[in-house]
Amino acid sequence: MRVIVADQAGVCFGVKRALDLVNKEAEKGGGLATLGPLIHNPQVVKALEEKGVRVVRSVEEVAHGAIVMPSHGVPREVLLAAEDAGLRIVDATCPFVAVVHRKVEELARNGYTVVVVGDAGHSEVKAILSAAGKDALVISSAEEARRIDWSGKKVGIVSQTTQTPERFGEVVGIIAARAREVAAHNTICYATYDRQTAARKLAPQVEAMFVVGGRNSANTNRLVDICRESGVPTYHIETANEIRPEWVNGMHVVGLTAGASTPEWIIDEVKARLEEMN
């Protein structure tokens, strides 16, 4: 079986930075906790736990030492709670996510109703909303944008970093046609865009696509959507052990891509497993 790996796949700059920070802190000893999963990849989180880096659900679970803020960011009140508790804060927030926070803070100060194009339940979006203030809202689709009366409003729009440019552009277009004023900032991460573009290019050239990454990873799920939209059979997996031989029976060439939280060793294992199959 020939396996073609997308030109852009796997760990991005923000994830690598977060992992480097945490691994360096873990070497110091003295106890280290991450507030929720550091990144949206269960295998990496497990590997960190084996190094003594535990995952906590709230600041209150950490009595002393250091606490790591995850790469997708946290609401402002969480940071304040950690400071009040006297904990040493290791901020692993992706620099691209931090830019979105600054953008929405500026928009809110200038009197714009802040709109975040993204998935309302995602941790990154919750943190962005906190930075934007109480009047911010999340739009996840063009249909949602059409249901709101934007007339007379001054609207500032940003994007969750893992959204597709197509969805962001569509929502911006709908709001711009109805609102009094619109200030739109394309805050989609270039690494996310590059991975999406590479997956879209590769999918029509193969008989099946394998997308590797955490099932709780927004950017990985977006890659799955893109591959499926091409019409090719698409399989979202986290590890090589999930691959079923019947998925590739009779195939000669398949494609492989991975989300921005997927380390190279997992991609290599999946590629090797596929190459073993006839």
Backbone as JSON, one array per atom type, in Angstrom:
{
  "sequence": "MRVIVADQAGVCFGVKRALDLVNKEAEKGGGLATLGPLIHNPQVVKALEEKGVRVVRSVEEVAHGAIVMPSHGVPREVLLAAEDAGLRIVDATCPFVAVVHRKVEELARNGYTVVVVGDAGHSEVKAILSAAGKDALVISSAEEARRIDWSGKKVGIVSQTTQTPERFGEVVGIIAARAREVAAHNTICYATYDRQTAARKLAPQVEAMFVVGGRNSANTNRLVDICRESGVPTYHIETANEIRPEWVNGMHVVGLTAGASTPEWIIDEVKARLEEMN",
  "N": [[0.84, -1.19, 0.0], [0.6, 2.15, -0.9], [1.28, 5.08, 0.82], [0.47, 8.39, 1.09], [1.57, 11.22, 2.64], [0.17, 14.24, 3.73], [1.37, 17.48, 2.66], [1.47, 19.37, 4.71], [1.14, 18.58, 7.98], [0.33, 17.51, 11.3], [2.04, 18.42, 14.4], [1.91, 21.83, 15.32], [3.39, 25.16, 15.56], [2.44, 26.45, 17.95], [1.59, 24.3, 19.56], [3.97, 22.83, 19.8], [5.51, 24.69, 21.19], [4.06, 24.8, 23.61], [4.39, 22.16, 24.54], [7.17, 22.06, 24.84], [7.53, 23.97, 26.87], [6.18, 22.74, 29.03], [7.49, 20.27, 29.32], [10.03, 21.19, 30.05], [9.42, 22.42, 32.49], [8.55, 20.19, 33.9], [10.88, 18.76, 34.28], [12.05, 20.1, 36.37], [10.85, 19.21, 38.64], [8.93, 19.05, 41.73], [6.2, 19.17, 41.43], [3.6, 19.54, 39.14], [0.84, 20.78, 37.35], [-1.65, 20.67, 34.8], [-4.19, 22.8, 33.65], [-6.9, 21.33, 32.78], [-6.64, 19.35, 29.73], [-3.45, 19.77, 28.27], [-3.08, 19.95, 25.49], [-5.25, 19.0, 22.77], [-4.97, 16.05, 22.58], [-5.16, 12.85, 23.45], [-3.15, 10.85, 23.72], [-0.73, 12.24, 23.98], [-1.27, 13.65, 26.32], [-1.46, 11.54, 28.13], [1.2, 10.62, 28.04], [2.48, 12.77, 29.23], [1.39, 12.64, 31.77], [2.64, 10.37, 32.71], [5.08, 11.4, 33.21], [4.66, 12.73, 35.48], [3.06, 14.95, 35.28], [0.1, 16.15, 36.11], [-3.42, 16.28, 35.3], [-5.81, 18.7, 36.0], [-9.12, 19.8, 36.9], [-9.87, 22.23, 37.88], [-8.66, 25.3, 39.35], [-8.76, 25.13, 42.08], [-8.06, 22.56, 42.73], [-5.35, 22.5, 42.95], [-2.98, 22.8, 45.34], [-0.5, 23.95, 45.79], [2.58, 25.07, 44.2], [3.13, 24.88, 40.64], [0.96, 25.81, 37.94], [-0.26, 25.02, 34.76], [-1.44, 26.88, 32.07], [-3.48, 25.93, 29.4], [-2.78, 25.36, 25.83], [-4.88, 26.34, 24.27], [-5.87, 28.45, 25.68], [-7.45, 30.23, 28.49], [-10.36, 31.42, 30.32], [-10.41, 34.79, 31.61], [-11.04, 35.02, 34.35], [-10.16, 32.65, 35.41], [-7.38, 32.81, 35.32], [-7.05, 34.9, 37.19], [-7.98, 33.63, 39.48], [-6.0, 31.7, 39.85], [-3.81, 33.34, 40.38], [-4.67, 34.55, 42.75], [-4.63, 32.35, 44.38], [-2.0, 32.02, 44.82], [-0.4, 30.54, 43.14], [2.22, 29.5, 40.92], [2.18, 30.57, 37.66], [2.29, 29.01, 34.58], [2.17, 29.98, 31.48], [0.96, 28.58, 28.73], [-0.46, 29.37, 26.57], [-1.23, 29.51, 23.16], [0.52, 31.72, 21.02], [-0.89, 32.72, 18.8], [-3.54, 32.44, 19.56], [-3.54, 34.16, 21.72], [-3.32, 36.59, 20.38], [-5.9, 36.82, 19.3], [-7.35, 37.28, 21.63], [-6.4, 39.83, 22.34], [-7.34, 41.3, 20.17], [-10.16, 41.13, 20.45], [-10.52, 42.39, 22.88], [-9.78, 45.0, 22.23], [-11.73, 45.62, 20.27], [-14.06, 45.49, 21.84], [-13.57, 47.6, 23.63], [-13.79, 49.71, 21.89], [-16.44, 49.88, 21.37], [-17.74, 47.95, 19.8], [-20.01, 45.3, 19.04], [-19.01, 42.16, 19.78], [-18.34, 39.41, 17.74], [-17.68, 36.02, 17.58], [-16.61, 33.75, 15.32], [-17.1, 30.47, 15.47], [-17.01, 27.42, 17.45], [-19.24, 27.09, 19.97], [-18.98, 25.55, 22.33], [-16.3, 25.04, 22.61], [-13.11, 25.1, 24.24], [-11.24, 27.1, 23.55], [-12.87, 29.08, 22.4], [-14.5, 29.8, 24.56], [-12.63, 31.07, 26.19], [-11.93, 33.22, 24.56], [-14.37, 34.61, 24.49], [-14.51, 35.42, 27.15], [-12.43, 37.28, 27.23], [-13.52, 39.17, 25.57], [-15.79, 40.2, 26.83], [-19.11, 40.79, 28.28], [-21.01, 41.21, 26.24], [-20.43, 39.75, 23.99], [-20.87, 37.33, 21.35], [-21.3, 34.01, 19.95], [-21.07, 32.71, 16.69], [-21.79, 29.98, 14.76], [-22.42, 29.2, 12.24], [-23.56, 30.0, 8.88], [-26.33, 30.01, 8.81], [-27.07, 30.61, 11.43], [-26.12, 33.23, 11.56], [-27.83, 34.52, 9.79], [-30.21, 34.5, 11.17], [-30.18, 36.51, 13.02], [-30.88, 39.9, 13.83], [-29.07, 42.36, 12.51], [-29.22, 45.0, 11.93], [-28.35, 48.41, 12.17], [-26.32, 47.93, 13.95], [-22.99, 47.98, 15.29], [-20.46, 45.98, 14.5], [-17.89, 43.8, 15.49], [-15.78, 41.34, 14.26], [-14.2, 38.23, 14.82], [-12.3, 35.18, 14.42], [-12.42, 31.82, 15.64], [-9.36, 30.12, 15.93], [-9.16, 27.78, 14.48], [-11.06, 27.62, 12.51], [-12.53, 27.27, 9.18], [-11.53, 29.22, 6.32], [-13.59, 29.58, 4.5], [-16.03, 29.31, 5.93], [-15.73, 31.4, 7.79], [-15.59, 33.62, 6.03], [-18.12, 33.51, 4.84], [-19.89, 34.01, 6.98], [-19.01, 36.57, 7.75], [-19.68, 37.99, 5.41], [-22.51, 37.86, 5.4], [-23.19, 39.27, 7.76], [-22.0, 41.75, 7.22], [-23.57, 42.69, 5.16], [-25.82, 43.53, 6.43], [-25.36, 44.94, 8.84], [-24.67, 48.14, 10.47], [-22.01, 48.91, 10.65], [-18.94, 47.16, 10.15], [-16.15, 45.53, 11.49], [-13.86, 43.34, 10.61], [-11.68, 40.75, 11.52], [-9.43, 38.49, 10.36], [-8.59, 35.86, 12.08], [-7.74, 33.3, 11.8], [-5.5, 30.66, 12.27], [-2.39, 30.41, 10.58], [-1.12, 27.95, 10.39], [-3.19, 26.15, 10.74], [-4.7, 26.79, 8.48], [-2.88, 26.07, 6.44], [-2.72, 23.3, 6.83], [-5.34, 22.56, 6.28], [-5.55, 23.32, 3.59], [-3.63, 21.63, 2.41], [-4.77, 19.12, 2.94], [-7.15, 19.3, 1.51], [-6.14, 19.41, -1.07], [-4.86, 16.92, -1.31], [-6.81, 14.9, -0.87], [-8.54, 14.31, -3.22], [-6.79, 12.81, -4.73], [-6.41, 10.27, -3.8], [-7.5, 6.98, -2.63], [-8.64, 6.7, -0.17], [-8.84, 8.6, 2.87], [-6.97, 9.13, 5.81], [-7.29, 10.62, 8.87], [-5.51, 11.79, 11.51], [-5.72, 12.3, 14.95], [-6.81, 13.83, 18.07], [-10.14, 13.16, 19.15], [-11.42, 15.18, 20.36], [-10.36, 17.4, 19.27], [-10.61, 20.42, 17.66], [-9.42, 21.41, 15.28], [-8.59, 19.05, 14.07], [-11.03, 17.74, 13.62], [-12.04, 19.5, 11.78], [-10.39, 19.01, 9.6], [-11.24, 16.43, 9.01], [-13.86, 16.97, 8.13], [-13.29, 18.44, 5.8], [-11.96, 16.56, 4.19], [-13.98, 14.65, 3.86], [-15.83, 16.14, 2.47], [-14.73, 16.13, -0.03], [-15.53, 13.77, -1.07], [-14.19, 11.39, -0.81], [-13.67, 8.27, 0.93], [-13.31, 8.66, 4.4], [-11.47, 8.43, 7.39], [-11.39, 9.0, 10.78], [-9.01, 8.73, 13.15], [-7.25, 7.97, 16.23], [-5.06, 6.46, 16.91], [-2.78, 4.0, 15.52], [-3.74, 1.46, 16.04], [-6.45, 1.49, 15.7], [-7.09, 1.13, 13.07], [-8.86, -0.63, 10.6], [-8.59, -3.53, 8.62], [-10.48, -3.98, 6.58], [-11.2, -1.47, 5.75], [-9.46, -0.67, 3.79], [-9.34, -2.6, 1.85], [-8.37, -3.86, -1.26], [-7.38, -1.44, -2.11], [-4.86, 0.79, -3.43], [-3.53, 3.18, -2.99], [-3.47, 5.5, -0.38], [-4.31, 8.43, 1.57], [-2.84, 10.51, 4.12], [-3.25, 12.59, 6.88], [-2.89, 14.91, 9.63], [-3.96, 16.36, 12.73], [-3.13, 19.51, 14.37], [-2.23, 18.96, 16.9], [-1.06, 16.52, 16.9], [1.59, 14.41, 17.43], [4.71, 13.59, 15.73], [5.51, 10.91, 16.06], [3.19, 9.43, 16.36], [1.98, 9.8, 13.87], [3.88, 8.5, 12.28], [3.6, 5.85, 13.19], [0.99, 5.25, 12.32], [1.32, 5.49, 9.54], [3.18, 3.43, 9.05], [1.65, 1.22, 9.8], [-0.41, 1.24, 7.89], [1.08, 0.85, 5.57], [1.77, -1.77, 5.82], [-0.39, -3.15, 5.0], [-2.3, -4.88, 2.46]],
  "CA": [[0.0, 0.0, 0.0], [1.32, 3.42, -0.92], [0.69, 6.06, 1.73], [0.94, 9.76, 0.83], [1.33, 12.12, 3.78], [-0.06, 15.62, 3.3], [2.53, 18.36, 2.77], [1.43, 20.0, 6.03], [0.4, 17.72, 8.89], [0.91, 17.3, 12.61], [2.26, 19.44, 15.42], [2.15, 23.2, 14.87], [4.28, 25.96, 16.41], [1.86, 26.69, 19.27], [1.6, 23.05, 20.32], [5.38, 22.52, 20.12], [5.9, 25.62, 22.25], [3.43, 24.37, 24.85], [5.04, 20.93, 24.99], [8.52, 22.41, 25.29], [7.41, 24.64, 28.16], [5.77, 21.8, 30.07], [8.57, 19.3, 29.53], [11.08, 21.89, 30.78], [8.96, 22.59, 33.86], [8.46, 18.86, 34.54], [12.24, 18.36, 34.67], [12.42, 20.78, 37.62], [10.24, 18.53, 39.77], [8.18, 19.94, 42.62], [4.76, 19.11, 41.18], [3.12, 20.36, 38.02], [-0.5, 20.41, 36.91], [-2.2, 21.45, 33.7], [-5.62, 23.07, 33.83], [-7.46, 20.62, 31.65], [-5.58, 18.81, 28.87], [-2.57, 20.8, 27.7], [-3.49, 20.01, 24.09], [-6.32, 18.05, 22.52], [-4.46, 14.78, 22.1], [-5.12, 11.98, 24.63], [-1.9, 10.11, 23.84], [0.28, 13.15, 24.51], [-1.64, 13.93, 27.71], [-1.07, 10.35, 28.89], [2.66, 10.61, 28.14], [2.85, 13.79, 30.22], [1.02, 12.12, 33.1], [3.69, 9.41, 33.09], [6.22, 12.21, 33.68], [4.26, 13.39, 36.71], [2.26, 16.15, 35.0], [-1.29, 15.74, 36.26], [-4.47, 17.13, 34.73], [-6.83, 19.09, 36.98], [-10.3, 20.43, 36.29], [-10.04, 23.59, 38.4], [-7.53, 25.86, 40.1], [-8.92, 24.72, 43.47], [-7.45, 21.24, 42.93], [-3.9, 22.66, 43.09], [-2.74, 23.46, 46.62], [0.74, 24.72, 45.73], [3.41, 24.76, 43.02], [2.87, 25.55, 39.37], [-0.18, 25.37, 37.15], [-0.07, 25.37, 33.35], [-2.61, 27.26, 31.29], [-3.34, 25.16, 28.17], [-2.46, 26.08, 24.59], [-6.07, 27.0, 23.71], [-6.22, 29.61, 26.5], [-8.45, 30.09, 29.55], [-11.03, 32.67, 30.65], [-9.64, 35.71, 32.47], [-11.31, 34.77, 35.77], [-9.35, 31.5, 35.82], [-6.04, 33.35, 35.6], [-7.13, 35.66, 38.44], [-8.11, 32.67, 40.57], [-4.68, 31.09, 40.05], [-2.98, 34.36, 41.02], [-5.15, 34.71, 44.13], [-4.25, 31.15, 45.12], [-0.56, 32.05, 45.03], [0.25, 29.54, 42.31], [3.08, 29.99, 39.84], [1.46, 30.33, 36.42], [3.04, 28.74, 33.36], [1.18, 30.29, 30.44], [1.27, 27.92, 27.46], [-1.41, 29.81, 25.55], [-0.64, 29.72, 21.84], [0.61, 33.15, 20.68], [-1.94, 33.1, 17.84], [-4.77, 32.57, 20.35], [-3.38, 35.39, 22.5], [-3.62, 37.7, 19.47], [-7.35, 36.94, 19.22], [-7.78, 37.92, 22.88], [-6.11, 41.27, 22.27], [-8.23, 41.89, 19.16], [-11.53, 41.3, 20.95], [-10.47, 43.41, 23.93], [-9.76, 46.29, 21.52], [-13.04, 45.82, 19.66], [-15.02, 45.78, 22.9], [-13.28, 48.95, 24.13], [-14.22, 50.69, 20.88], [-17.9, 49.89, 21.26], [-18.27, 46.96, 18.86], [-20.56, 44.02, 19.48], [-18.01, 41.2, 19.33], [-18.82, 38.12, 17.24], [-16.64, 35.01, 17.39], [-17.03, 32.67, 14.43], [-16.49, 29.28, 16.03], [-17.83, 26.42, 18.12], [-19.52, 27.69, 21.28], [-18.56, 24.71, 23.44], [-14.86, 24.78, 22.6], [-12.36, 25.83, 25.28], [-10.64, 28.31, 22.99], [-13.92, 30.09, 22.21], [-14.91, 30.28, 25.89], [-11.6, 32.0, 26.64], [-12.07, 34.43, 23.73], [-15.55, 35.32, 24.96], [-14.17, 36.06, 28.42], [-11.63, 38.46, 26.91], [-14.35, 40.14, 24.86], [-16.77, 40.81, 27.72], [-20.44, 40.19, 28.4], [-21.87, 41.39, 25.07], [-19.93, 38.96, 22.86], [-21.65, 36.14, 21.02], [-20.66, 33.04, 19.06], [-21.83, 32.29, 15.52], [-21.12, 28.79, 14.26], [-22.81, 28.88, 10.86], [-24.24, 31.06, 8.13], [-27.74, 29.99, 9.19], [-27.18, 31.37, 12.68], [-25.9, 34.65, 11.25], [-29.03, 35.03, 9.11], [-31.35, 34.59, 12.09], [-30.01, 37.65, 13.92], [-31.09, 41.23, 13.25], [-27.85, 43.14, 12.66], [-29.44, 46.38, 11.47], [-27.98, 49.49, 13.08], [-25.29, 47.52, 14.9], [-21.56, 48.11, 15.01], [-20.07, 44.61, 14.8], [-16.5, 43.39, 15.31], [-15.79, 39.89, 14.05], [-12.95, 37.46, 14.8], [-12.54, 33.75, 14.21], [-11.68, 30.76, 16.32], [-8.18, 29.94, 15.08], [-9.22, 26.54, 13.71], [-12.16, 27.65, 11.55], [-12.15, 27.34, 7.77], [-11.73, 30.55, 5.74], [-14.88, 29.63, 3.81], [-17.09, 29.59, 6.92], [-15.52, 32.76, 8.31], [-15.96, 34.58, 4.99], [-19.57, 33.49, 4.64], [-20.52, 34.69, 8.12], [-18.68, 38.0, 7.63], [-20.47, 38.55, 4.31], [-23.91, 38.0, 5.82], [-23.29, 40.36, 8.75], [-21.62, 43.01, 6.57], [-24.68, 43.14, 4.31], [-26.95, 43.96, 7.26], [-24.97, 45.79, 9.96], [-24.3, 49.53, 10.16], [-20.56, 48.96, 10.49], [-18.3, 45.89, 10.46], [-14.68, 45.43, 11.52], [-13.59, 41.89, 10.61], [-10.26, 40.37, 11.63], [-9.22, 37.08, 10.08], [-7.67, 35.35, 13.09], [-7.47, 31.88, 11.56], [-4.07, 30.37, 12.36], [-1.84, 30.01, 9.29], [-0.82, 26.52, 10.42], [-4.47, 25.49, 10.5], [-5.05, 27.0, 7.07], [-1.97, 25.26, 5.62], [-3.11, 21.89, 6.95], [-6.6, 22.4, 5.57], [-5.26, 23.42, 2.16], [-2.92, 20.42, 2.0], [-5.73, 18.01, 2.97], [-8.08, 19.5, 0.38], [-5.4, 19.08, -2.29], [-4.5, 15.5, -1.34], [-7.95, 13.98, -0.81], [-9.03, 13.8, -4.51], [-5.76, 12.02, -5.39], [-6.25, 8.97, -3.14], [-8.71, 6.16, -2.53], [-9.19, 6.9, 1.17], [-8.06, 9.53, 3.69], [-6.9, 8.89, 7.24], [-7.01, 11.85, 9.61], [-5.05, 11.36, 12.83], [-5.77, 13.35, 15.95], [-7.79, 13.67, 19.13], [-11.54, 13.36, 18.75], [-11.83, 16.45, 20.97], [-9.56, 18.46, 18.63], [-11.4, 21.15, 16.67], [-8.76, 21.5, 13.97], [-8.61, 17.71, 13.47], [-12.38, 17.51, 13.12], [-12.2, 20.31, 10.56], [-9.72, 18.25, 8.53], [-12.15, 15.33, 8.66], [-14.95, 17.55, 7.32], [-12.75, 18.83, 4.49], [-11.7, 15.34, 3.42], [-15.27, 14.04, 3.52], [-16.47, 16.98, 1.45], [-14.14, 15.78, -1.33], [-16.19, 12.57, -1.53], [-13.36, 10.2, -0.59], [-13.87, 7.67, 2.26], [-12.44, 9.33, 5.35], [-11.47, 7.78, 8.69], [-10.77, 9.77, 11.85], [-8.44, 7.81, 14.14], [-6.28, 8.55, 17.16], [-3.86, 5.62, 16.92], [-2.68, 2.99, 14.46], [-4.48, 0.27, 16.44], [-7.86, 1.63, 15.32], [-7.28, 0.88, 11.63], [-9.45, -1.93, 10.25], [-8.14, -3.96, 7.28], [-11.54, -3.88, 5.57], [-11.3, -0.1, 5.26], [-8.55, -0.43, 2.67], [-9.3, -3.77, 0.96], [-8.33, -3.6, -2.7], [-6.85, -0.11, -2.41], [-3.44, 0.85, -3.75], [-2.94, 4.41, -2.49], [-4.31, 6.23, 0.58], [-3.73, 9.67, 2.06], [-2.71, 10.64, 5.57], [-2.99, 13.91, 7.43], [-3.0, 14.89, 11.09], [-4.24, 17.64, 13.36], [-1.99, 20.29, 14.85], [-1.79, 18.45, 18.19], [-0.64, 15.13, 16.72], [3.05, 14.34, 17.3], [5.23, 12.84, 14.58], [5.63, 9.48, 16.33], [1.88, 8.81, 16.11], [1.83, 9.79, 12.41], [4.77, 7.45, 11.76], [3.01, 4.55, 13.51], [-0.15, 5.05, 11.42], [1.85, 5.28, 8.2], [3.77, 2.09, 9.0], [0.56, 0.23, 9.87], [-1.08, 1.23, 6.58], [1.99, 0.3, 4.57], [1.81, -3.23, 6.0], [-1.62, -3.75, 4.48], [-2.39, -5.1, 1.0]],
  "C": [[0.89, 1.25, 0.0], [0.57, 4.43, -0.05], [1.31, 7.42, 1.44], [0.57, 10.63, 2.02], [1.17, 13.55, 3.25], [1.17, 16.49, 3.55], [2.63, 19.04, 4.14], [0.56, 19.13, 6.94], [1.11, 17.66, 10.24], [1.19, 18.56, 13.4], [2.61, 20.81, 14.83], [3.06, 23.92, 15.87], [3.74, 26.11, 17.82], [1.88, 25.46, 20.15], [3.03, 22.68, 20.73], [5.87, 23.41, 21.25], [5.33, 25.18, 23.59], [4.11, 23.12, 25.41], [6.44, 21.19, 25.52], [8.49, 23.06, 26.67], [7.13, 23.64, 29.28], [6.86, 20.77, 30.35], [9.73, 19.93, 30.33], [10.7, 22.06, 32.25], [8.95, 21.26, 34.6], [9.83, 18.39, 35.02], [12.67, 18.98, 35.99], [11.9, 20.04, 38.84], [9.4, 19.49, 40.6], [6.69, 19.97, 42.35], [4.32, 20.07, 40.09], [1.76, 19.85, 37.59], [-0.89, 21.26, 35.7], [-3.7, 21.62, 33.93], [-6.36, 22.51, 32.62], [-6.32, 20.06, 30.81], [-4.75, 19.94, 28.26], [-2.9, 21.05, 26.23], [-4.55, 18.94, 23.88], [-5.8, 16.8, 21.82], [-4.28, 13.85, 23.29], [-3.81, 11.24, 24.82], [-0.78, 10.97, 24.41], [0.0, 13.45, 25.98], [-1.24, 12.75, 28.61], [0.44, 10.29, 29.1], [3.14, 11.63, 29.16], [2.52, 13.32, 31.64], [2.07, 11.14, 33.61], [4.96, 10.12, 33.57], [5.87, 12.97, 34.95], [3.46, 14.66, 36.51], [0.79, 15.75, 35.06], [-2.25, 16.75, 35.66], [-5.48, 17.43, 35.82], [-7.96, 19.81, 36.27], [-10.51, 21.86, 36.76], [-8.8, 24.0, 39.17], [-7.56, 25.35, 41.54], [-8.29, 23.36, 43.76], [-5.94, 21.31, 43.14], [-3.61, 23.46, 44.36], [-1.49, 24.35, 46.58], [1.5, 24.34, 44.46], [2.96, 25.53, 41.79], [1.65, 24.96, 38.67], [-0.01, 25.89, 35.72], [-1.4, 25.72, 32.72], [-2.46, 26.65, 29.9], [-3.19, 26.01, 26.92], [-3.66, 26.81, 24.0], [-6.58, 28.15, 24.58], [-7.28, 29.31, 27.54], [-9.14, 31.44, 29.76], [-10.23, 33.5, 31.66], [-9.83, 35.39, 33.95], [-10.51, 33.57, 36.29], [-7.93, 31.94, 36.15], [-6.02, 34.1, 36.93], [-7.23, 34.72, 39.64], [-6.78, 32.01, 40.89], [-3.74, 32.07, 40.75], [-3.36, 34.51, 42.49], [-4.75, 33.53, 45.0], [-2.75, 31.07, 45.37], [0.2, 31.02, 44.21], [1.16, 30.2, 41.28], [2.43, 29.6, 38.51], [2.44, 30.13, 35.26], [2.05, 28.9, 32.21], [1.62, 29.69, 29.11], [0.29, 28.29, 26.36], [-0.7, 30.06, 24.23], [-0.59, 31.21, 21.52], [-0.47, 33.6, 19.69], [-3.29, 33.25, 18.54], [-4.71, 33.86, 21.18], [-3.67, 36.63, 21.65], [-5.13, 37.91, 19.37], [-7.89, 37.63, 20.47], [-7.56, 39.43, 22.82], [-7.04, 41.97, 21.27], [-9.62, 42.13, 19.73], [-11.59, 42.32, 22.1], [-10.52, 44.81, 23.3], [-11.12, 46.6, 20.9], [-14.08, 46.2, 20.72], [-14.83, 47.19, 23.45], [-13.81, 50.01, 23.18], [-15.71, 50.59, 20.56], [-18.5, 48.93, 20.26], [-18.94, 45.81, 19.62], [-19.64, 42.94, 18.92], [-18.68, 39.89, 18.93], [-17.6, 37.22, 17.04], [-17.21, 33.93, 16.48], [-16.34, 31.4, 14.91], [-17.5, 28.36, 16.67], [-18.01, 26.82, 19.57], [-19.0, 26.86, 22.45], [-17.06, 24.5, 23.56], [-14.14, 25.67, 23.61], [-11.77, 27.13, 24.76], [-11.67, 29.43, 22.86], [-14.39, 30.65, 23.55], [-13.91, 31.31, 26.42], [-11.67, 33.32, 25.86], [-13.25, 35.27, 24.19], [-15.27, 36.05, 26.27], [-13.36, 37.33, 28.19], [-12.48, 39.57, 26.3], [-15.36, 40.84, 25.76], [-18.16, 40.25, 27.53], [-21.28, 40.28, 27.14], [-21.44, 40.57, 23.85], [-20.84, 37.76, 22.61], [-20.9, 35.29, 20.01], [-21.61, 32.71, 17.92], [-21.08, 31.1, 14.91], [-21.45, 28.47, 12.81], [-23.48, 30.08, 10.2], [-25.71, 31.15, 8.53], [-27.97, 30.78, 10.47], [-27.05, 32.86, 12.42], [-27.15, 35.26, 10.61], [-30.2, 35.24, 10.06], [-31.29, 35.8, 13.01], [-30.22, 38.96, 13.17], [-29.86, 42.09, 13.54], [-28.03, 44.62, 12.34], [-29.11, 47.4, 12.56], [-26.84, 49.15, 14.03], [-23.88, 47.75, 14.36], [-20.92, 46.8, 15.45], [-18.58, 44.38, 14.52], [-16.43, 41.88, 15.27], [-14.37, 39.32, 14.07], [-13.31, 36.0, 14.58], [-11.79, 32.91, 15.22], [-10.53, 30.37, 15.39], [-8.26, 28.73, 14.17], [-10.38, 26.5, 12.71], [-11.64, 27.62, 10.11], [-12.37, 28.76, 7.26], [-13.1, 30.69, 5.07], [-16.02, 29.97, 4.78], [-16.96, 31.0, 7.47], [-15.99, 33.79, 7.29], [-17.46, 34.66, 4.78], [-20.3, 34.24, 5.75], [-20.26, 36.19, 8.05], [-19.53, 38.66, 6.55], [-21.91, 38.79, 4.69], [-24.08, 39.17, 6.78], [-23.01, 41.71, 8.09], [-22.75, 43.57, 5.71], [-25.83, 43.74, 5.12], [-26.59, 44.97, 8.34], [-24.63, 47.21, 9.5], [-22.82, 49.66, 9.88], [-19.97, 47.61, 10.88], [-16.79, 46.04, 10.44], [-14.36, 43.94, 11.67], [-12.09, 41.63, 10.63], [-10.14, 38.86, 11.39], [-8.15, 36.54, 11.03], [-7.49, 33.83, 12.98], [-5.96, 31.66, 11.56], [-3.55, 29.9, 11.0], [-1.53, 28.53, 9.24], [-2.09, 25.71, 10.16], [-4.85, 25.6, 9.03], [-4.17, 26.13, 6.16], [-2.36, 23.79, 5.65], [-4.42, 21.61, 6.2], [-6.39, 22.41, 4.06], [-4.59, 22.15, 1.65], [-3.86, 19.21, 1.97], [-6.7, 18.1, 1.79], [-7.42, 19.14, -0.95], [-5.16, 17.58, -2.42], [-5.7, 14.59, -1.51], [-8.43, 13.47, -2.18], [-8.03, 12.88, -5.22], [-5.64, 10.6, -4.85], [-7.59, 8.25, -3.05], [-9.38, 6.24, -1.16], [-8.27, 7.87, 1.91], [-8.12, 9.1, 5.15], [-6.47, 10.18, 7.92], [-6.71, 11.46, 11.05], [-5.09, 12.53, 13.8], [-6.86, 13.1, 16.97], [-9.21, 13.94, 18.65], [-12.12, 14.64, 19.37], [-11.07, 17.63, 20.37], [-10.35, 19.13, 17.51], [-10.73, 21.16, 15.31], [-8.69, 20.14, 13.29], [-9.99, 17.4, 12.89], [-12.66, 18.33, 11.85], [-11.53, 19.62, 9.37], [-10.58, 17.09, 8.07], [-13.27, 15.84, 7.76], [-14.47, 17.85, 5.9], [-12.53, 17.6, 3.61], [-13.0, 14.68, 2.98], [-15.99, 14.83, 2.43], [-15.93, 16.67, 0.05], [-14.78, 14.51, -1.91], [-15.42, 11.29, -1.3], [-13.69, 9.6, 0.79], [-12.84, 8.22, 3.24], [-12.59, 8.7, 6.73], [-10.7, 8.63, 9.7], [-10.31, 8.79, 12.93], [-7.49, 8.57, 15.06], [-4.97, 7.77, 17.16], [-3.92, 4.6, 15.8], [-3.53, 1.75, 14.78], [-5.96, 0.31, 16.02], [-8.13, 1.24, 13.87], [-7.82, -0.53, 11.4], [-9.04, -2.3, 8.83], [-9.2, -3.78, 6.21], [-11.72, -2.46, 5.03], [-10.5, 0.12, 3.98], [-8.44, -1.63, 1.72], [-9.33, -3.36, -0.51], [-7.77, -2.25, -3.08], [-5.35, -0.16, -2.64], [-2.76, 2.1, -3.19], [-3.95, 5.12, -1.57], [-3.56, 7.47, 1.04], [-3.75, 9.74, 3.57], [-2.45, 12.09, 5.95], [-3.23, 13.85, 8.92], [-3.23, 16.3, 11.62], [-3.01, 18.26, 13.99], [-1.52, 19.88, 16.24], [-1.24, 17.03, 18.11], [0.87, 15.06, 16.51], [3.48, 13.4, 16.17], [5.26, 11.34, 14.83], [4.3, 8.75, 16.09], [1.62, 8.73, 14.6], [2.66, 8.66, 11.8], [4.19, 6.06, 12.01], [1.83, 4.24, 12.57], [0.33, 4.75, 10.01], [2.41, 3.86, 8.05], [2.7, 1.0, 9.0], [-0.15, 0.13, 8.52], [-0.21, 0.57, 5.51], [2.11, -1.22, 4.66], [0.65, -3.93, 5.32], [-1.59, -3.88, 2.96], [-3.65, -4.44, 0.47]]
}
